[in-house]
Amino acid sequence: MKPHSMGRGRLLFRLLVLSVVVCVLLIGVAWAIGALWFDFPVAMLRQPLAAAFGLSAVAALVFVRPHWRAQLGVAGAIVLVTAWKLTIPTSNTRVWQPQVAQTPHQALTTPPPDTNRTAKFIVLLYHRFEDRPAELVTTPSDFRAQMKALKDNGISVISMQDLLAWRKGEKAIPSKSAVITIDDEWNSQYYVAWPILKEFGYPFTLFVYTQWVNTGGKSTTWAQLEEMRDAGADIEAHTVSHHDLRHAPRGQEYNAWLHNEVYGCKETLETKLGVKIIAFAFPYGFHNEVVRRTAKEAGYEMQFTVYGRHMDINVPADQIGRYAIDSLKGDEFKAALDFGTTDGTQPGVETSQLASAAMLTEPLNDQHITESKPTIKANLASMGDVDPKSVEIRISGFGLVPAVFDPKTKLVTYAFTQKLVPKMYIVILTAKVNGRKVETRWDFTVDPAGLIAAHQ
């Protein structure tokens, strides 16, 4: 081959390589300008940075000699922009995106977000934390062991806000979830429970009744509530006075008193702590239709009882149950941990409420009686196929009592043999109905003064 032919070939080869390099560089420059223009976190700097990058790249390619230095410099700049682009948070979205028309068919077929609607949850209820076990008291060692047991059993502790968002279909929760609630603002919640909860990184909710805050003794102060709030604790409403909301104190007009208990507590907490109150816990778990309706009208999105159950997304928002835990009730916590395969056959809150509504009792629910040695009766005929051996009655202050169940009449009875002191009593009846365990409860009050109107 002649020398001039070889020179021409080399020239063409160099031009080809240069063209490829320039094309690659131009594509890289264009991409880098777009990345800066659309995705740089500080919006006001996006266009100036993009323009500066483009002009610098062009200037380097035109004025810098030899060419390989210019090309190397521009390529390095592109690599740096690429590395930066790969590390920015995904939340830094573009200011402008082309508008793509969406057909009605596309809008209808867009799937909703996965919210794990088959998940189940429990709500745990604690009160005081002291070294000596007693009613409503959990020892620090028991509490720490229970918090560890939640983790060991694969139960995820979620916040009250997560529970509400899940119920609204806005987010998912783990298949086995728990919400931790603590009532009545005892200062042991601040000194004992909170440090343990911080060890595990668990969110929790304090249900506060405002009348007792800052009163000295074992009560929590507003400053302590503020400190826990600032650290992420959720604070919700538990009335003003912690009185049974179904009855006003003597001498007070019921509607005005109830309004203050439900609305006033919410207003005080929101004003003093600067929080949004979304949940309400009934004192002692007692409620009726009037109380629930008033709480809903006040803006509470969830209402809590003390009726512990494994619940799903269909549990009524105004009757969410809680397992009342203390160091005297080890079985209660064990039952709460059990999300086993048999859990699907257990009744939820709704099932038990229906059972209670359909069952005839004596005394009636919420009734005041003068008889100090009453006979407790409940007719289970409307509940279905009852297993006679499974029927049990427990009464507050007495525990399990020797009730008698007649399979023919479906009537269960228990006659007190000793006089009852004037106060309220809770009756808890459990039985297997149609193969499912059902528990329901009602209350009555021994009142020597005679019957009292429910809304006095």
C-alpha positions in Angstrom: 0.0 0.0 0.0 1.2 3.5 -0.8 2.2 5.8 2.0 -0.4 8.4 1.1 -3.1 5.7 1.1 -2.1 4.6 4.6 -2.2 8.2 5.8 -5.7 8.7 4.5 -6.8 5.5 6.3 -5.4 6.6 9.6 -7.1 10.0 9.3 -10.4 8.4 8.6 -10.0 6.0 11.6 -9.1 8.9 13.9 -12.1 10.9 12.6 -14.3 7.9 13.3 -13.0 7.5 16.8 -13.3 11.2 17.5 -16.9 11.3 16.2 -17.8 8.4 18.5 -16.1 10.0 21.5 -17.8 13.4 20.8 -21.2 11.7 20.4 -20.8 9.9 23.7 -19.6 13.0 25.4 -22.5 15.1 24.0 -25.0 12.5 25.2 -23.4 12.5 28.6 -23.4 16.3 28.8 -27.1 16.4 27.8 -28.0 13.8 30.4 -26.0 15.6 33.1 -27.6 18.9 32.2 -31.0 17.2 32.5 -30.2 15.7 35.9 -29.1 19.0 37.3 -32.0 20.8 35.7 -34.7 18.5 37.1 -33.3 16.8 40.2 -30.9 19.1 42.1 -32.4 19.4 45.7 -32.3 23.2 45.8 -34.8 24.2 43.1 -33.5 27.8 42.7 -30.0 26.5 41.8 -31.1 23.9 39.2 -31.1 26.0 36.1 -27.9 28.0 36.9 -25.9 24.8 37.6 -27.2 23.1 34.5 -26.3 26.1 32.3 -22.8 26.4 33.9 -22.1 22.7 33.4 -23.2 22.8 29.7 -21.1 26.0 28.9 -18.1 24.6 30.8 -18.2 21.3 28.8 -18.5 23.2 25.4 -15.7 25.6 26.4 -13.4 22.7 27.4 -14.0 20.8 24.1 -13.4 23.9 22.0 -10.5 25.7 23.8 -8.6 23.0 25.7 -5.7 21.4 23.8 -4.8 18.6 23.3 -8.2 17.2 22.7 -7.8 14.1 25.0 -7.4 16.4 28.0 -10.7 18.2 27.2 -12.4 14.9 26.6 -11.1 13.4 29.8 -12.1 16.4 31.8 -15.7 16.4 30.4 -16.0 12.6 31.0 -14.8 13.1 34.6 -17.4 15.8 35.2 -20.1 13.5 33.8 -19.0 10.7 36.1 -19.2 13.0 39.1 -22.7 14.1 38.2 -23.7 10.4 37.7 -22.3 9.5 41.2 -24.2 12.4 42.8 -27.4 11.4 41.0 -27.2 7.9 42.3 -27.0 9.1 45.9 -29.7 11.7 46.1 -32.9 10.7 48.1 -35.8 9.4 46.0 -38.0 12.1 47.6 -36.2 14.8 45.5 -38.7 14.6 42.6 -38.8 16.7 39.6 -40.6 20.1 39.5 -41.8 19.5 36.0 -42.9 16.4 34.3 -44.8 16.0 31.0 -48.5 15.6 31.5 -49.8 12.3 30.1 -53.5 12.0 29.6 -55.0 9.2 31.5 -58.0 7.4 30.1 -61.0 6.6 32.3 -60.1 2.9 31.9 -56.6 3.5 33.2 -57.9 5.4 36.2 -60.3 2.6 37.1 -57.8 -0.2 36.8 -55.0 1.5 38.9 -54.6 -0.9 41.8 -54.8 0.6 45.4 -51.8 0.5 47.6 -51.1 -2.8 49.5 -52.3 -2.2 53.0 -52.2 -5.8 54.3 -55.9 -5.8 55.2 -55.6 -9.3 56.6 -53.3 -8.1 59.4 -54.4 -8.5 63.0 -53.5 -6.4 66.0 -53.8 -6.3 69.8 -53.8 -3.3 72.1 -52.1 -3.7 75.5 -53.2 -1.6 78.5 -50.9 -0.8 81.5 -51.3 1.5 84.5 -48.7 1.6 87.3 -45.2 0.2 87.4 -44.0 -0.7 90.9 -41.9 -3.4 92.6 -44.7 -5.1 94.5 -47.4 -6.9 92.3 -50.9 -5.7 92.9 -54.1 -5.0 90.8 -53.2 -2.6 88.0 -49.5 -2.8 88.9 -46.8 -4.3 86.7 -43.4 -4.9 88.1 -40.4 -3.5 86.1 -39.0 -7.0 85.6 -42.4 -8.3 84.3 -42.7 -5.3 82.0 -39.3 -5.7 80.5 -39.9 -9.4 80.0 -43.2 -8.7 78.3 -41.6 -6.1 75.9 -39.0 -8.7 75.0 -41.7 -11.4 74.5 -43.4 -9.2 71.9 -40.1 -9.1 69.9 -39.4 -12.8 70.4 -42.9 -13.7 69.2 -42.6 -11.7 66.0 -45.1 -9.1 67.1 -44.4 -5.6 65.8 -45.2 -2.7 68.0 -46.8 0.1 66.0 -48.0 3.6 66.9 -51.5 4.8 67.3 -51.0 6.9 64.2 -50.0 3.8 62.2 -53.1 2.0 63.4 -55.3 4.8 62.3 -53.6 5.1 58.9 -54.0 1.4 58.3 -57.7 1.5 59.2 -58.1 4.4 56.7 -56.3 2.3 53.9 -53.3 4.7 53.8 -50.6 2.2 54.8 -49.8 -1.3 55.7 -49.0 -2.8 59.2 -47.2 -6.1 59.9 -49.4 -9.2 60.1 -49.0 -9.4 63.8 -49.0 -5.9 65.4 -49.5 -4.5 68.9 -50.2 -1.0 70.2 -49.0 -0.2 73.7 -51.2 2.1 75.8 -50.7 3.3 79.4 -53.6 4.9 81.4 -54.0 7.5 84.2 -50.6 9.4 84.1 -49.0 7.7 87.2 -45.4 9.1 87.5 -44.0 5.6 87.4 -44.9 5.7 83.7 -42.3 8.4 83.4 -39.7 7.0 85.8 -40.0 3.2 85.1 -42.0 2.4 81.9 -40.6 5.0 79.6 -36.9 4.1 80.0 -37.8 0.4 79.3 -39.8 1.3 76.2 -36.8 3.4 75.0 -34.6 0.4 75.3 -36.7 -1.5 72.8 -37.5 1.5 70.7 -41.3 1.0 71.0 -43.8 3.7 70.3 -46.5 4.0 73.0 -49.6 6.0 73.9 -50.5 7.7 77.2 -54.2 8.1 77.9 -54.5 11.1 80.2 -57.3 12.4 82.4 -56.5 16.0 82.9 -57.9 16.6 86.4 -55.1 14.6 88.0 -52.1 16.0 86.1 -49.8 18.1 88.2 -51.6 17.4 91.5 -48.5 16.0 93.3 -48.0 12.7 94.9 -47.7 9.9 92.3 -49.2 12.0 89.4 -47.3 13.0 86.3 -46.6 16.7 85.8 -47.3 18.7 82.6 -43.5 19.1 82.2 -43.0 15.3 82.2 -45.8 14.9 79.6 -44.1 17.6 77.5 -40.8 15.8 77.7 -42.3 12.5 76.7 -44.2 14.2 73.9 -41.0 15.8 72.6 -39.4 12.3 72.5 -42.2 10.9 70.4 -44.7 9.6 72.9 -48.3 9.8 71.7 -50.8 11.5 74.2 -54.5 10.9 74.0 -57.7 11.6 76.0 -59.1 9.8 79.0 -61.8 12.3 80.2 -61.4 15.1 82.7 -62.3 13.3 86.0 -62.1 9.5 85.2 -65.7 9.1 86.2 -68.0 6.4 84.7 -69.4 8.3 81.7 -72.8 6.6 81.8 -73.8 8.4 84.9 -73.2 12.0 86.1 -72.2 12.7 89.7 -75.1 13.5 91.9 -76.5 17.0 91.4 -75.0 17.5 87.9 -77.0 17.7 84.7 -75.9 14.7 82.6 -75.6 16.2 79.1 -73.5 19.3 80.1 -71.3 17.1 82.4 -70.7 14.5 79.7 -69.9 17.2 77.1 -67.2 18.7 79.4 -65.7 15.3 80.1 -65.4 14.4 76.5 -64.8 17.7 74.8 -63.0 19.5 77.7 -60.3 16.8 78.1 -59.5 17.0 74.4 -59.4 20.8 74.4 -57.1 20.9 77.5 -54.6 18.4 76.1 -54.5 20.1 72.7 -54.1 23.6 74.2 -51.5 22.7 76.8 -49.4 20.2 74.8 -50.0 21.5 71.3 -51.0 18.0 70.0 -53.8 16.6 67.9 -56.0 14.2 69.9 -57.4 11.4 67.8 -58.2 8.7 70.4 -60.4 8.3 73.5 -60.3 5.7 76.2 -63.5 5.0 78.3 -62.8 5.1 82.0 -63.1 1.5 83.3 -64.0 0.5 79.8 -67.7 1.5 80.4 -69.6 3.1 77.6 -73.0 3.2 75.9 -74.5 4.5 72.7 -74.8 8.1 74.1 -71.2 8.1 75.2 -69.8 6.7 72.0 -71.9 9.1 69.8 -70.7 12.1 71.9 -67.0 11.0 71.5 -67.4 10.6 67.8 -69.1 14.1 67.5 -66.1 15.5 69.5 -63.8 14.4 66.7 -62.2 11.2 68.2 -61.4 8.8 65.4 -60.9 5.8 67.6 -62.4 4.8 71.0 -61.0 2.2 73.3 -62.5 -0.2 75.9 -60.8 -2.7 78.1 -62.2 -5.7 76.3 -59.0 -7.4 75.0 -59.2 -9.3 71.7 -57.2 -10.1 68.6 -58.8 -7.7 66.1 -58.8 -7.1 62.4 -59.5 -4.1 60.2 -63.2 -4.5 60.6 -63.3 -3.9 64.4 -65.7 -1.0 65.1 -63.8 2.2 65.6 -65.8 3.1 68.7 -65.2 -0.3 70.5 -61.5 -1.2 70.1 -60.6 -3.6 72.9 -57.5 -3.7 75.1 -55.9 -6.4 77.2 -55.6 -5.0 80.7 -52.2 -6.3 81.9 -50.7 -6.4 85.4 -48.4 -8.7 87.3 -51.3 -10.6 88.8 -52.7 -11.5 85.4 -50.0 -13.5 83.6 -52.5 -15.5 81.6 -53.9 -12.3 80.1 -50.6 -11.4 78.5 -50.1 -14.9 77.3 -53.5 -14.8 75.7 -52.6 -11.6 74.0 -49.4 -13.1 72.5 -51.3 -15.9 70.9 -51.9 -15.0 67.3 -52.0 -18.8 66.5 -54.1 -20.6 63.9 -57.0 -21.0 66.2 -57.2 -17.2 66.6 -59.3 -17.0 63.5 -62.1 -18.9 65.2 -62.2 -16.6 68.2 -64.8 -13.9 68.4 -63.8 -10.3 67.9 -65.3 -7.3 69.7 -68.2 -7.1 67.3 -69.2 -10.8 67.8 -69.1 -10.4 71.6 -71.1 -7.1 71.5 -73.8 -8.8 69.4 -73.9 -11.6 71.9 -74.3 -9.2 74.8 -77.1 -7.3 73.0 -79.0 -10.4 72.2 -78.7 -12.0 75.7 -81.3 -11.3 78.4 -79.7 -10.7 81.8 -80.8 -10.1 85.3 -80.0 -7.6 86.6 -80.0 -5.7 83.3 -76.9 -4.1 82.0 -76.3 -0.7 83.7 -79.2 -1.3 86.2 -79.2 0.0 89.8 -80.8 -2.4 92.3 -81.6 -2.3 96.0 -81.3 -6.0 96.6 -78.0 -6.7 98.4 -78.1 -10.5 97.7 -79.2 -10.6 94.1 -79.4 -13.6 91.8 -77.5 -13.3 88.6 -79.3 -14.7 85.5 -78.5 -14.9 81.8 -80.6 -16.5 79.1 -78.3 -17.8 76.4 -81.1 -19.2 74.1 -80.6 -16.5 71.5 -76.8 -17.2 71.2 -76.9 -20.6 69.4 -75.5 -24.0 70.3 -73.9 -23.5 73.7 -71.5 -26.1 75.1 -72.9 -26.7 78.6 -69.5 -27.5 80.1 -68.0 -24.3 78.9 -70.3 -21.8 80.6 -68.5 -19.8 83.3 -69.4 -16.6 85.2 -66.8 -14.3 86.9 -67.8 -11.4 89.0 -65.5 -8.5 90.0 -64.3 -8.9 93.5 -65.4 -12.6 93.6 -63.7 -14.2 90.7 -65.1 -17.5 89.3 -68.4 -18.3 90.9 -70.3 -21.7 90.9 -72.9 -20.8 88.4 -75.4 -23.4 87.3 -76.4 -23.8 83.6 -79.5 -25.6 82.5 -79.1 -27.0 78.9 -82.9 -27.2 78.4 -83.8 -23.7 79.3 -80.4 -22.2 78.3 -80.5 -20.3 81.6 -77.4 -19.8 83.7 -77.8 -18.6 87.3 -75.8 -17.7 90.4 -77.3 -16.6 93.7 -75.2 -14.5 96.1 -75.1 -15.9 99.6 -73.6 -12.9 101.2 -74.6 -9.3 101.1 -73.0 -7.0 98.5 -71.6 -3.6 99.6 -73.1 -0.7 97.6 -71.0 -0.3 94.5 -70.8 -1.3 90.9 -70.1 -5.0 89.9 -69.0 -6.4 86.6 -70.3 -9.8 85.4 -68.2 -11.6 82.8 -69.7 -14.6 81.1 -67.7 -17.0 78.8 -68.9 -20.0 76.8 -68.3 -21.9 73.6 -71.1 -21.1 71.1 -71.3 -22.9 67.8 -67.7 -24.0 68.5 -66.4 -20.5 69.0 -65.4 -19.0 72.3 -67.5 -16.0 73.3 -67.0 -13.7 76.2 -69.4 -10.9 77.1 -69.9 -8.7 80.1 -72.4 -6.4 81.8 -72.6 -4.5 85.0 -75.0 -3.6 87.7 -74.8 -1.3 90.8 -76.1 -2.1 94.3 -77.6 1.2 95.4 -79.6 1.2 98.7 -81.1 4.5 97.7 -83.1 2.9 94.9 -83.0 3.1 91.1 -81.3 6.0 89.6 -82.0 7.3 86.1 -79.3 6.4 83.7 -78.6 10.0 82.8 -78.9 11.7 86.1 
